[in-house]
Amino acid sequence: MQLTPIIVNMMRYIKTGIMLCVFLIFSLDIYSQTSNLRIDSLRKVTKQKGLSETLLIQTWVNLSTEMVKIKHPESLEVLTDLRKLGQKSNSEYALGHYNLHSASFYYFNQNINTALSFAEKAIFIFEKKNYKNDLIDAYNIEGLIYQNYQAWTQSLQSYQKALVLCRELKDVNRQYTIMSNIALIYQNNKDYLKAIEYYKQSEKYYSKVKKNLSLANISNNMGICYKELKQPKLAEKYYISAIDNIKKIGNPYYESIFIGQLSDFYIKQKEYIKAIKYLKEAESIITQNKLTELEPYLYEGYGEYYLSINDYTQSAFYLQKANQLAPNTEDLQFDLEVKQLLFRLKKAQGNLSEAIEYYQKYSQLKDSLYNTDKANQLARWDAFYSIETKEKENQSLKAEKAKQKLLIRNQWITNLAVGVISILLLIILTIIFRAYQISKGLSKNLTQKNQEITQTNHQLAQVNQVKNKLFSIIAHDLRGPIGSLNQVLKLLKEDRLSIDDFKNILNTLQTQSENTEDLVENLLFWARNQMEGIQPKPKEINLENITLEVFELYRATAAQKDIDLHLQSTSLIQVYADPEMLKLVIRNLINNAIKYSHKDSQIIVKLENDMSADMVIMSIKDDGIGIPVELKEHLFSVDIQSRRGTNQEKGTGLGLMLVKDFVEAMGGELSVQSEVNQGSSFYISLPTSAISLKK
């Protein structure tokens, strides 16, 4: 049985051990009630008259601490008041804590870049004032932020600094909290033995002081480590220890989660008697306490158990219930695992058509999850690179300022010497003038370098955006059809696919093949133009013939949706354009019109001469779903999010970008008019001859 996402992805923490500071998350509900009482008390103190400035500042610091810990909705307002008080009283202690608590606030709200900026400001103030006790918290939050970036080296360095101060100040409680965070870094990097070494030290301390929440967390992580090290007996020991410690707290929610995890462990170990025992225990807790949000995971656990013992009827019953509830969890990983189990079940039952259907859903969901994770990883790398770049720039500016200060000091000494030794006045003035020229030249060079850096960053951002788009297309739109084809070929090879099943699947494969062919053709055109540049080879051609040729390519596709293709042309229409580019333009626009048109509708292509401008106007009109206003702004750019068609046809968003580039390269213009549920009209203007093109 898998686990539900809680607060900050509780499911992934329990399953992989990558959550940070879970002792705080476990205790949020318990802590919240007590903390609210403290907040009310501290608010009253801040309103008292006659308080000393020191006591008032300390009260506001304590108030912001309590509010940020429980994510109080008024945290930001209190932090602002603390900053104003610090500025008014010129208190670096208050400003340091404003930055520290702001870092925690933005970290908890997943604004990592802002959190890191505040953490660095807090560290700067606390280091300058040698506030060692506060530096521990500042280094710790910095370590958490870097850990979120997966910048393991920087995170470990921050934790080590905090650990040194903890030992110096003999702060045992925070020392072992930080050691647990260090253990998580080693666990994330698959150095499980090193992680266990740190966990055992923390376990010994928390056992002594009887902190059951922290012990439950550590025991669970050690169970995960021993499982990865293929030591099931020790993994079982620590999983059970985690359950025992959570039972002492009396929290049925987390108790059922830990018990469900242990049953999942036993299923993987093929110890089915123990697995069903703990599954029933988890079910009892969930039922008694009405924990309906955990029911989908319970059903998945039962489904996997019965599938493992070949009871396909019971497995199907529970897996279908889990599949129905999966969307409500908003947990893609859970949904993915349910689809995989249903594929295994249908394959084991010999129901190959449904098995392929679930495999396709599994593949699509897996690709979507992969793309999301990849995008998040790229975003983390980009953000971290941006922070690293800013840090280097700050260091360069500091060095430049130091040089400037040194220059000013030298000038002061020189001016003093001028007053004493008047005979050297002319020489000294010459030196000052020369120094001024050098300084002016350096300033000019610095400005030029900054402009070059800004331009380079902009170009890199554009290249990275296009790269991400292509990776997404290749990973999702090419891998899915190929994966489906491989699965069918495998079934054919094993002689497990009947003729009826094959015929049912054949239409789907044909549609996927046609879509993939269009996608590959667009990608090849785009890649060639990126390498060689857009170089049209125009000549005078009959636009009506080209349009009819494209109609023939798409009549079958249009017929599947009972869509009629009409061409309206009053006379011989000649244009001066590249034939291959023009065909690709018309193909993409006709394909889109069919994709987003309703059944039993029509698509009208109209050709007209604009004599006043020596241009031909081509319009492609459909009565489909139209284009929302928010999508029109990005319609021809790389960051357009393609929508599915009226028959759930897939698109990439690459076609319209190519259409715009090719039309403009041939000396034409592209525009669109559209209203939601009223349809769309695309207008292309093209020159009629080489003379009109030059105009």
Secondary structure in CASP SS format (residue, H / E / C, confidence):
PFRMAT SS
TARGET T0000
AUTHOR 0000-0000-0000
METHOD secondary structure of the structure
MODEL  1
M C 1.00
Q C 1.00
L C 1.00
T C 1.00
P C 1.00
I C 1.00
I C 1.00
V C 1.00
N C 1.00
M H 1.00
M H 1.00
R H 1.00
Y H 1.00
I H 1.00
K H 1.00
T H 1.00
G C 1.00
I C 1.00
M C 1.00
L C 1.00
C C 1.00
V H 1.00
F H 1.00
L H 1.00
I H 1.00
F H 1.00
S C 1.00
L H 1.00
D H 1.00
I H 1.00
Y H 1.00
S H 1.00
Q H 1.00
T H 1.00
S H 1.00
N H 1.00
L H 1.00
R H 1.00
I H 1.00
D H 1.00
S H 1.00
L H 1.00
R H 1.00
K H 1.00
V H 1.00
T H 1.00
K C 1.00
Q C 1.00
K C 1.00
G C 1.00
L C 1.00
S C 1.00
E H 1.00
T H 1.00
L H 1.00
L H 1.00
I H 1.00
Q H 1.00
T H 1.00
W H 1.00
V H 1.00
N H 1.00
L H 1.00
S H 1.00
T H 1.00
E H 1.00
M H 1.00
V H 1.00
K H 1.00
I C 1.00
K C 1.00
H C 1.00
P C 1.00
E C 1.00
S H 1.00
L H 1.00
E H 1.00
V H 1.00
L H 1.00
T H 1.00
D H 1.00
L H 1.00
R H 1.00
K H 1.00
L H 1.00
G H 1.00
Q H 1.00
K H 1.00
S H 1.00
N C 1.00
S C 1.00
E H 1.00
Y H 1.00
A H 1.00
L H 1.00
G H 1.00
H H 1.00
Y H 1.00
N H 1.00
L H 1.00
H H 1.00
S H 1.00
A H 1.00
S H 1.00
F H 1.00
Y H 1.00
Y H 1.00
F H 1.00
N C 1.00
Q C 1.00
N C 1.00
I H 1.00
N H 1.00
T H 1.00
A H 1.00
L H 1.00
S H 1.00
F H 1.00
A H 1.00
E H 1.00
K H 1.00
A H 1.00
I H 1.00
F H 1.00
I H 1.00
F H 1.00
E H 1.00
K H 1.00
K H 1.00
N C 1.00
Y C 1.00
K H 1.00
N H 1.00
D H 1.00
L H 1.00
I H 1.00
D H 1.00
A H 1.00
Y H 1.00
N H 1.00
I H 1.00
E H 1.00
G H 1.00
L H 1.00
I H 1.00
Y H 1.00
Q H 1.00
N H 1.00
Y C 1.00
Q C 1.00
A C 1.00
W H 1.00
T H 1.00
Q H 1.00
S H 1.00
L H 1.00
Q H 1.00
S H 1.00
Y H 1.00
Q H 1.00
K H 1.00
A H 1.00
L H 1.00
V H 1.00
L H 1.00
C H 1.00
R H 1.00
E H 1.00
L H 1.00
K C 1.00
D C 1.00
V H 1.00
N H 1.00
R H 1.00
Q H 1.00
Y H 1.00
T H 1.00
I H 1.00
M H 1.00
S H 1.00
N H 1.00
I H 1.00
A H 1.00
L H 1.00
I H 1.00
Y H 1.00
Q H 1.00
N H 1.00
N C 1.00
K C 1.00
D C 1.00
Y H 1.00
L H 1.00
K H 1.00
A H 1.00
I H 1.00
E H 1.00
Y H 1.00
Y H 1.00
K H 1.00
Q H 1.00
S H 1.00
E H 1.00
K H 1.00
Y H 1.00
Y H 1.00
S H 1.00
K H 1.00
V H 1.00
K C 1.00
K C 1.00
N H 1.00
L H 1.00
S H 1.00
L H 1.00
A H 1.00
N H 1.00
I H 1.00
S H 1.00
N H 1.00
N H 1.00
M H 1.00
G H 1.00
I H 1.00
C H 1.00
Y H 1.00
K H 1.00
E H 1.00
L C 1.00
K C 1.00
Q C 1.00
P H 1.00
K H 1.00
L H 1.00
A H 1.00
E H 1.00
K H 1.00
Y H 1.00
Y H 1.00
I H 1.00
S H 1.00
A H 1.00
I H 1.00
D H 1.00
N H 1.00
I H 1.00
K H 1.00
K H 1.00
I H 1.00
G C 1.00
N C 1.00
P H 1.00
Y H 1.00
Y H 1.00
E H 1.00
S H 1.00
I H 1.00
F H 1.00
I H 1.00
G H 1.00
Q H 1.00
L H 1.00
S H 1.00
D H 1.00
F H 1.00
Y H 1.00
I H 1.00
K H 1.00
Q C 1.00
K C 1.00
E C 1.00
Y H 1.00
I H 1.00
K H 1.00
A H 1.00
I H 1.00
K H 1.00
Y H 1.00
L H 1.00
K H 1.00
E H 1.00
A H 1.00
E H 1.00
S H 1.00
I H 1.00
I H 1.00
T H 1.00
Q H 1.00
N C 1.00
K C 1.00
L C 1.00
T H 1.00
E H 1.00
L H 1.00
E H 1.00
P H 1.00
Y H 1.00
L H 1.00
Y H 1.00
E H 1.00
G H 1.00
Y H 1.00
G H 1.00
E H 1.00
Y H 1.00
Y H 1.00
L H 1.00
S H 1.00
I C 1.00
N C 1.00
D C 1.00
Y H 1.00
T H 1.00
Q H 1.00
S H 1.00
A H 1.00
F H 1.00
Y H 1.00
L H 1.00
Q H 1.00
K H 1.00
A H 1.00
N H 1.00
Q H 1.00
L H 1.00
A H 1.00
P H 1.00
N H 1.00
T H 1.00
E C 1.00
D C 1.00
L H 1.00
Q H 1.00
F H 1.00
D H 1.00
L H 1.00
E H 1.00
V H 1.00
K H 1.00
Q H 1.00
L H 1.00
L H 1.00
F H 1.00
R H 1.00
L H 1.00
K H 1.00
K H 1.00
A H 1.00
Q H 1.00
G C 1.00
N C 1.00
L H 1.00
S H 1.00
E H 1.00
A H 1.00
I H 1.00
E H 1.00
Y H 1.00
Y H 1.00
Q H 1.00
K H 1.00
Y H 1.00
S H 1.00
Q H 1.00
L H 1.00
K H 1.00
D H 1.00
S H 1.00
L H 1.00
Y H 1.00
N H 1.00
T H 1.00
D H 1.00
K H 1.00
A H 1.00
N H 1.00
Q H 1.00
L H 1.00
A H 1.00
R H 1.00
W H 1.00
D H 1.00
A H 1.00
F H 1.00
Y H 1.00
S H 1.00
I H 1.00
E H 1.00
T H 1.00
K H 1.00
E H 1.00
K H 1.00
E H 1.00
N H 1.00
Q H 1.00
S H 1.00
L H 1.00
K H 1.00
A H 1.00
E H 1.00
K H 1.00
A H 1.00
K H 1.00
Q H 1.00
K H 1.00
L H 1.00
L H 1.00
I H 1.00
R H 1.00
N H 1.00
Q H 1.00
W H 1.00
I H 1.00
T H 1.00
N H 1.00
L H 1.00
A H 1.00
V H 1.00
G H 1.00
V H 1.00
I C 1.00
S H 1.00
I H 1.00
L H 1.00
L H 1.00
L H 1.00
I H 1.00
I H 1.00
L H 1.00
T H 1.00
I H 1.00
I H 1.00
F H 1.00
R H 1.00
A H 1.00
Y H 1.00
Q H 1.00
I H 1.00
S H 1.00
K H 1.00
G H 1.00
L H 1.00
S H 1.00
K H 1.00
N H 1.00
L H 1.00
T H 1.00
Q H 1.00
K H 1.00
N H 1.00
Q H 1.00
E H 1.00
I H 1.00
T H 1.00
Q H 1.00
T H 1.00
N H 1.00
H H 1.00
Q H 1.00
L H 1.00
A H 1.00
Q H 1.00
V H 1.00
N H 1.00
Q H 1.00
V H 1.00
K H 1.00
N H 1.00
K H 1.00
L H 1.00
F H 1.00
S H 1.00
I H 1.00
I H 1.00
A H 1.00
H H 1.00
D H 1.00
L H 1.00
R H 1.00
G H 1.00
P H 1.00
I H 1.00
G H 1.00
S H 1.00
L H 1.00
N H 1.00
Q H 1.00
V H 1.00
L H 1.00
K H 1.00
L H 1.00
L H 1.00
K H 1.00
E C 1.00
D C 1.00
R C 1.00
L C 1.00
S C 1.00
I H 1.00
D H 1.00
D H 1.00
F H 1.00
K H 1.00
N H 1.00
I H 1.00
L H 1.00
N H 1.00
T H 1.00
L H 1.00
Q H 1.00
T H 1.00
Q H 1.00
S H 1.00
E H 1.00
N H 1.00
T H 1.00
E H 1.00
D H 1.00
L H 1.00
V H 1.00
E H 1.00
N H 1.00
L H 1.00
L H 1.00
F H 1.00
W H 1.00
A H 1.00
R H 1.00
N H 1.00
Q H 1.00
M H 1.00
E H 1.00
G C 1.00
I C 1.00
Q C 1.00
P C 1.00
K C 1.00
P C 1.00
K E 1.00
E E 1.00
I E 1.00
N E 1.00
L H 1.00
E H 1.00
N H 1.00
I H 1.00
T H 1.00
L H 1.00
E H 1.00
V H 1.00
F H 1.00
E H 1.00
L H 1.00
Y H 1.00
R H 1.00
A H 1.00
T H 1.00
A H 1.00
A H 1.00
Q C 1.00
K C 1.00
D C 1.00
I C 1.00
D E 1.00
L E 1.00
H E 1.00
L E 1.00
Q E 1.00
S E 1.00
T C 1.00
S C 1.00
L C 1.00
I C 1.00
Q E 1.00
V E 1.00
Y E 1.00
A E 1.00
D C 1.00
P H 1.00
E H 1.00
M H 1.00
L H 1.00
K H 1.00
L H 1.00
V H 1.00
I H 1.00
R H 1.00
N H 1.00
L H 1.00
I H 1.00
N H 1.00
N H 1.00
A H 1.00
I H 1.00
K H 1.00
Y C 1.00
S C 1.00
H C 1.00
K C 1.00
D C 1.00
S C 1.00
Q E 1.00
I E 1.00
I E 1.00
V E 1.00
K E 1.00
L E 1.00
E E 1.00
N E 1.00
D E 1.00
M H 1.00
S H 1.00
A H 1.00
D C 1.00
M E 1.00
V E 1.00
I E 1.00
M E 1.00
S E 1.00
I E 1.00
K E 1.00
D E 1.00
D C 1.00
G C 1.00
I C 1.00
G C 1.00
I C 1.00
P C 1.00
V H 1.00
E H 1.00
L H 1.00
K H 1.00
E C 1.00
H C 1.00
L C 1.00
F C 1.00
S C 1.00
V C 1.00
D C 1.00
I C 1.00
Q C 1.00
S C 1.00
R C 1.00
R C 1.00
G C 1.00
T C 1.00
N C 1.00
Q C 1.00
E C 1.00
K C 1.00
G C 1.00
T C 1.00
G C 1.00
L H 1.00
G H 1.00
L H 1.00
M H 1.00
L H 1.00
V H 1.00
K H 1.00
D H 1.00
F H 1.00
V H 1.00
E H 1.00
A H 1.00
M C 1.00
G C 1.00
G C 1.00
E E 1.00
L E 1.00
S E 1.00
V E 1.00
Q E 1.00
S E 1.00
E E 1.00
V C 1.00
N C 1.00
Q C 1.00
G E 1.00
S E 1.00
S E 1.00
F E 1.00
Y E 1.00
I E 1.00
S E 1.00
L E 1.00
P E 1.00
T C 1.00
S C 1.00
A H 1.00
I H 1.00
S H 1.00
L H 1.00
K H 1.00
K C 1.00
END
